[in-house]
Amino acid sequence: MDHISRVFEWIAVAVLIIAFVLTLILAGRDLAQRTDPRAIYRRVREVFGRGILISLEILVAADLIRTVAVEPTLENIGVLGLIVVVRTLLSFALDVEITGVLPWRRHQPSAADASD
């Protein structure tokens, strides 16, 4: 199981690398098309931010596998809990940073929608 958790960690690294390369390609294409720099910046943040979020989720899975299957001691479970809390808060903060909206406000109609 330790090997499986290592595979998950490498998958998370691969996802980060792919997200980074994809971000560079998209930014290069947008620059070549003379897209507005603010739009390029938003797109880069969104694409790379989503890659980071996916990587964090994969790393949580790796930690779960390692803790539950390899060394299920009370201390390791406590450390796992702390890691999951920190990564969850980080994922939440990244998601809000990418979308610019709190999750519970995402599906609420805006003031512009209410006036229609």
Secondary structure, DSSP 8 states (H G I E B T S, - for coil): -HHHHHHHHHHHHHHHHHHHHHHHHHHHHHHHTT--HHHHHHHHHHHHHHHHHHHHHHHHHHHHHIIIII---HHHHHHHHHHHHHHHHHHHHHHHHHHSS-GGGTTS--HHHHT-
